[in-house]
Amino acid sequence: MDEERRSKTRHRVLKAGTIEFGGGAIDCTVRNFSDAGAALNVTSPIGIPERFTLVIPVDGKHLSCTVVWRKEKQIGVRFG
């Protein structure tokens, strides 16, 4: 898969998150996470902009994200 292109090791997680952008919000599940990025499960990637804020309430995190890939029900993001 994409493993060989990652500069940081991702850790498998299962945390609730929210994709926030321009007054809108979409629930997601964080499936893996590193200092550099994450994979998010979503109902549909349609309508999710290229840049947004990922909120992970359980960790108190608000992370600026850029989408690097999209699949049917998952998106990959880079932080920063």
Secondary structure, DSSP 8 states (H G I E B T S, - for coil): --GGG-SS--EEEEEEEEEEETTEEEEEEEEEE-SSEEEEE-S-STT--SEEEEEEGGGTEEEEEEEEEE-SSEEEEEE-
